[in-house]
Amino acid sequence: MSNFTSLLFRALLALSIAVGAPAALAGPMYRVSLDTSALAGTVGYLDLGLNGPLETTPTLARLSNFSGAFLDGGMLAPSGDASGDVVNGIVLRNGPDFNFFDQLVTFGGLFSFDVSVEFGDGGNGTLFSVAFVDSALNYLGAAGNVIELNLVAGQPGELQLVDGEFASVAQVPEPGAWQLMAGGLFLLVTTHRLRQRR
């Protein structure tokens, strides 16, 4: 019976690794927080971009879990390879064109969203950017982007808070990494208890 139990737990460990590893090996996820209180009462656009040189590594950024004073239906036509909305999520790809998504907002409060990144093959990086712009696409509150995140496959994102007054970014542990760790700890504890019973 103990051989069967040992085999069963090894199979469960292999299964947890097989299920959790792909998600754990996915690209990084970031939580972006924006404090726009310095722009109170201003209506403009939250400008989100994913761009790089022509020979850049294919990269995809999924933006989700938006919160803030977003105005319904108030977005410019996405440029380049950008699609979606703040309700269902936004997808940006670093295609050959300029890739931007602009959502109409009322500045003055807090905005936040998650960004998860997936990389293709290649060694050249791409740039995820966040800016505040007016209806003529002139920058508001800063001389340019408030966040620039240089992304290269296999490396931690190089973050530049261009204006720390407005923005903060935190890397979020991937759910797959937590599942993998929890599954491994569970199986270690269970195996240890079974060995103590012998």
Contacts in CASP RR format, 6 or more apart in sequence:
PFRMAT RR
TARGET T0000
AUTHOR 0000-0000-0000
METHOD contacts of the structure
MODEL  1
MSNFTSLLFRALLALSIAVGAPAALAGPMYRVSLDTSALAGTVGYLDLGL
NGPLETTPTLARLSNFSGAFLDGGMLAPSGDASGDVVNGIVLRNGPDFNF
FDQLVTFGGLFSFDVSVEFGDGGNGTLFSVAFVDSALNYLGAAGNVIELN
LVAGQPGELQLVDGEFASVAQVPEPGAWQLMAGGLFLLVTTHRLRQRR
2 194 0 8 1.000
2 198 0 8 1.000
5 194 0 8 1.000
6 194 0 8 1.000
9 187 0 8 1.000
9 190 0 8 1.000
9 191 0 8 1.000
9 194 0 8 1.000
12 187 0 8 1.000
13 183 0 8 1.000
13 184 0 8 1.000
13 187 0 8 1.000
16 179 0 8 1.000
16 180 0 8 1.000
16 183 0 8 1.000
16 184 0 8 1.000
16 187 0 8 1.000
17 180 0 8 1.000
19 179 0 8 1.000
20 176 0 8 1.000
20 177 0 8 1.000
20 179 0 8 1.000
20 180 0 8 1.000
21 180 0 8 1.000
23 174 0 8 1.000
23 175 0 8 1.000
23 176 0 8 1.000
23 177 0 8 1.000
23 179 0 8 1.000
23 180 0 8 1.000
24 174 0 8 1.000
24 176 0 8 1.000
24 177 0 8 1.000
24 179 0 8 1.000
24 180 0 8 1.000
26 116 0 8 1.000
26 118 0 8 1.000
26 174 0 8 1.000
27 116 0 8 1.000
27 117 0 8 1.000
27 118 0 8 1.000
27 119 0 8 1.000
27 174 0 8 1.000
28 116 0 8 1.000
28 117 0 8 1.000
28 151 0 8 1.000
28 156 0 8 1.000
28 157 0 8 1.000
28 171 0 8 1.000
28 174 0 8 1.000
29 114 0 8 1.000
29 115 0 8 1.000
29 116 0 8 1.000
29 117 0 8 1.000
29 171 0 8 1.000
29 172 0 8 1.000
29 173 0 8 1.000
29 174 0 8 1.000
30 114 0 8 1.000
30 115 0 8 1.000
30 116 0 8 1.000
30 117 0 8 1.000
30 149 0 8 1.000
30 169 0 8 1.000
30 170 0 8 1.000
30 171 0 8 1.000
30 172 0 8 1.000
31 112 0 8 1.000
31 113 0 8 1.000
31 114 0 8 1.000
31 169 0 8 1.000
31 170 0 8 1.000
31 171 0 8 1.000
31 172 0 8 1.000
32 112 0 8 1.000
32 113 0 8 1.000
32 114 0 8 1.000
32 115 0 8 1.000
32 130 0 8 1.000
32 147 0 8 1.000
32 167 0 8 1.000
32 168 0 8 1.000
32 169 0 8 1.000
33 110 0 8 1.000
33 111 0 8 1.000
33 112 0 8 1.000
33 167 0 8 1.000
33 168 0 8 1.000
33 169 0 8 1.000
33 170 0 8 1.000
34 46 0 8 1.000
34 110 0 8 1.000
34 111 0 8 1.000
34 112 0 8 1.000
34 130 0 8 1.000
34 146 0 8 1.000
34 166 0 8 1.000
34 167 0 8 1.000
35 109 0 8 1.000
35 110 0 8 1.000
35 165 0 8 1.000
35 166 0 8 1.000
35 167 0 8 1.000
35 168 0 8 1.000
36 105 0 8 1.000
36 107 0 8 1.000
36 108 0 8 1.000
36 109 0 8 1.000
36 110 0 8 1.000
36 111 0 8 1.000
36 132 0 8 1.000
36 166 0 8 1.000
37 108 0 8 1.000
37 109 0 8 1.000
38 108 0 8 1.000
38 141 0 8 1.000
38 165 0 8 1.000
38 166 0 8 1.000
39 107 0 8 1.000
39 108 0 8 1.000
39 132 0 8 1.000
39 140 0 8 1.000
39 141 0 8 1.000
40 107 0 8 1.000
40 108 0 8 1.000
40 109 0 8 1.000
41 106 0 8 1.000
41 107 0 8 1.000
41 108 0 8 1.000
42 106 0 8 1.000
42 107 0 8 1.000
42 108 0 8 1.000
42 134 0 8 1.000
42 140 0 8 1.000
43 71 0 8 1.000
43 104 0 8 1.000
43 105 0 8 1.000
43 106 0 8 1.000
43 107 0 8 1.000
44 104 0 8 1.000
44 105 0 8 1.000
44 106 0 8 1.000
44 107 0 8 1.000
44 132 0 8 1.000
44 133 0 8 1.000
44 134 0 8 1.000
44 135 0 8 1.000
44 140 0 8 1.000
45 75 0 8 1.000
45 76 0 8 1.000
45 102 0 8 1.000
45 103 0 8 1.000
45 104 0 8 1.000
45 105 0 8 1.000
45 132 0 8 1.000
45 133 0 8 1.000
45 134 0 8 1.000
45 135 0 8 1.000
45 137 0 8 1.000
46 70 0 8 1.000
46 102 0 8 1.000
46 103 0 8 1.000
46 105 0 8 1.000
46 111 0 8 1.000
46 130 0 8 1.000
46 132 0 8 1.000
47 100 0 8 1.000
47 101 0 8 1.000
47 102 0 8 1.000
47 129 0 8 1.000
47 130 0 8 1.000
47 131 0 8 1.000
47 132 0 8 1.000
47 133 0 8 1.000
47 137 0 8 1.000
48 63 0 8 1.000
48 82 0 8 1.000
48 90 0 8 1.000
48 92 0 8 1.000
48 100 0 8 1.000
48 101 0 8 1.000
48 102 0 8 1.000
48 103 0 8 1.000
48 128 0 8 1.000
48 129 0 8 1.000
48 130 0 8 1.000
49 82 0 8 1.000
49 92 0 8 1.000
49 99 0 8 1.000
49 100 0 8 1.000
49 101 0 8 1.000
49 127 0 8 1.000
49 128 0 8 1.000
49 129 0 8 1.000
49 130 0 8 1.000
50 59 0 8 1.000
50 61 0 8 1.000
50 82 0 8 1.000
50 92 0 8 1.000
50 93 0 8 1.000
50 94 0 8 1.000
50 99 0 8 1.000
50 126 0 8 1.000
50 127 0 8 1.000
50 128 0 8 1.000
50 129 0 8 1.000
51 94 0 8 1.000
51 98 0 8 1.000
51 99 0 8 1.000
51 126 0 8 1.000
51 127 0 8 1.000
51 129 0 8 1.000
52 94 0 8 1.000
52 124 0 8 1.000
52 125 0 8 1.000
52 126 0 8 1.000
52 127 0 8 1.000
53 124 0 8 1.000
54 96 0 8 1.000
55 124 0 8 1.000
56 94 0 8 1.000
56 124 0 8 1.000
56 125 0 8 1.000
56 126 0 8 1.000
57 119 0 8 1.000
57 120 0 8 1.000
57 121 0 8 1.000
57 122 0 8 1.000
57 123 0 8 1.000
57 124 0 8 1.000
57 125 0 8 1.000
57 126 0 8 1.000
57 152 0 8 1.000
57 153 0 8 1.000
58 93 0 8 1.000
58 94 0 8 1.000
58 95 0 8 1.000
58 119 0 8 1.000
58 120 0 8 1.000
58 121 0 8 1.000
58 122 0 8 1.000
59 93 0 8 1.000
59 94 0 8 1.000
59 117 0 8 1.000
59 118 0 8 1.000
59 119 0 8 1.000
59 120 0 8 1.000
59 125 0 8 1.000
59 126 0 8 1.000
59 151 0 8 1.000
59 153 0 8 1.000
60 91 0 8 1.000
60 92 0 8 1.000
60 93 0 8 1.000
60 117 0 8 1.000
60 118 0 8 1.000
61 91 0 8 1.000
61 92 0 8 1.000
61 93 0 8 1.000
61 115 0 8 1.000
61 116 0 8 1.000
61 117 0 8 1.000
61 118 0 8 1.000
61 128 0 8 1.000
62 89 0 8 1.000
62 90 0 8 1.000
62 91 0 8 1.000
62 115 0 8 1.000
62 116 0 8 1.000
62 117 0 8 1.000
62 118 0 8 1.000
63 89 0 8 1.000
63 90 0 8 1.000
63 91 0 8 1.000
63 92 0 8 1.000
63 101 0 8 1.000
63 113 0 8 1.000
63 114 0 8 1.000
63 115 0 8 1.000
64 89 0 8 1.000
64 90 0 8 1.000
64 113 0 8 1.000
64 114 0 8 1.000
64 116 0 8 1.000
65 112 0 8 1.000
65 113 0 8 1.000
65 114 0 8 1.000
66 86 0 8 1.000
66 87 0 8 1.000
66 89 0 8 1.000
66 111 0 8 1.000
66 112 0 8 1.000
66 113 0 8 1.000
67 110 0 8 1.000
67 111 0 8 1.000
67 112 0 8 1.000
67 113 0 8 1.000
68 105 0 8 1.000
68 109 0 8 1.000
68 110 0 8 1.000
68 111 0 8 1.000
68 112 0 8 1.000
69 105 0 8 1.000
69 106 0 8 1.000
69 107 0 8 1.000
69 108 0 8 1.000
69 109 0 8 1.000
69 111 0 8 1.000
70 86 0 8 1.000
70 103 0 8 1.000
70 104 0 8 1.000
70 105 0 8 1.000
71 103 0 8 1.000
71 104 0 8 1.000
71 105 0 8 1.000
71 106 0 8 1.000
73 85 0 8 1.000
73 104 0 8 1.000
74 103 0 8 1.000
74 104 0 8 1.000
75 85 0 8 1.000
75 101 0 8 1.000
75 102 0 8 1.000
75 103 0 8 1.000
75 104 0 8 1.000
76 102 0 8 1.000
76 104 0 8 1.000
78 84 0 8 1.000
78 100 0 8 1.000
78 101 0 8 1.000
78 102 0 8 1.000
79 97 0 8 1.000
79 98 0 8 1.000
79 99 0 8 1.000
79 100 0 8 1.000
80 95 0 8 1.000
80 97 0 8 1.000
80 98 0 8 1.000
80 99 0 8 1.000
80 100 0 8 1.000
81 92 0 8 1.000
81 93 0 8 1.000
81 94 0 8 1.000
81 95 0 8 1.000
81 97 0 8 1.000
81 99 0 8 1.000
82 90 0 8 1.000
82 91 0 8 1.000
82 92 0 8 1.000
82 93 0 8 1.000
82 99 0 8 1.000
82 100 0 8 1.000
82 101 0 8 1.000
83 90 0 8 1.000
83 91 0 8 1.000
83 101 0 8 1.000
84 90 0 8 1.000
84 91 0 8 1.000
84 101 0 8 1.000
85 103 0 8 1.000
86 103 0 8 1.000
86 113 0 8 1.000
90 101 0 8 1.000
92 99 0 8 1.000
92 101 0 8 1.000
92 128 0 8 1.000
93 99 0 8 1.000
94 126 0 8 1.000
102 133 0 8 1.000
102 137 0 8 1.000
105 111 0 8 1.000
107 132 0 8 1.000
107 140 0 8 1.000
114 172 0 8 1.000
115 128 0 8 1.000
115 149 0 8 1.000
117 128 0 8 1.000
117 151 0 8 1.000
119 151 0 8 1.000
119 153 0 8 1.000
119 154 0 8 1.000
120 153 0 8 1.000
121 153 0 8 1.000
122 153 0 8 1.000
123 152 0 8 1.000
123 153 0 8 1.000
124 152 0 8 1.000
125 150 0 8 1.000
125 151 0 8 1.000
125 152 0 8 1.000
125 153 0 8 1.000
126 150 0 8 1.000
126 151 0 8 1.000
127 148 0 8 1.000
127 149 0 8 1.000
127 150 0 8 1.000
127 151 0 8 1.000
128 147 0 8 1.000
128 148 0 8 1.000
128 149 0 8 1.000
128 151 0 8 1.000
129 145 0 8 1.000
129 147 0 8 1.000
129 148 0 8 1.000
129 149 0 8 1.000
130 145 0 8 1.000
130 146 0 8 1.000
130 147 0 8 1.000
130 167 0 8 1.000
131 139 0 8 1.000
131 142 0 8 1.000
131 144 0 8 1.000
131 145 0 8 1.000
131 146 0 8 1.000
132 139 0 8 1.000
132 140 0 8 1.000
132 141 0 8 1.000
132 142 0 8 1.000
132 146 0 8 1.000
132 166 0 8 1.000
133 139 0 8 1.000
133 140 0 8 1.000
134 140 0 8 1.000
141 163 0 8 1.000
141 166 0 8 1.000
142 162 0 8 1.000
142 163 0 8 1.000
142 166 0 8 1.000
144 162 0 8 1.000
145 162 0 8 1.000
146 161 0 8 1.000
146 162 0 8 1.000
146 163 0 8 1.000
146 164 0 8 1.000
146 166 0 8 1.000
146 167 0 8 1.000
147 159 0 8 1.000
147 160 0 8 1.000
147 161 0 8 1.000
147 162 0 8 1.000
147 167 0 8 1.000
147 169 0 8 1.000
148 159 0 8 1.000
148 160 0 8 1.000
148 162 0 8 1.000
149 157 0 8 1.000
149 158 0 8 1.000
149 159 0 8 1.000
149 160 0 8 1.000
149 169 0 8 1.000
150 157 0 8 1.000
150 158 0 8 1.000
150 159 0 8 1.000
150 160 0 8 1.000
151 157 0 8 1.000
152 158 0 8 1.000
156 171 0 8 1.000
159 169 0 8 1.000
161 167 0 8 1.000
161 168 0 8 1.000
161 169 0 8 1.000
END
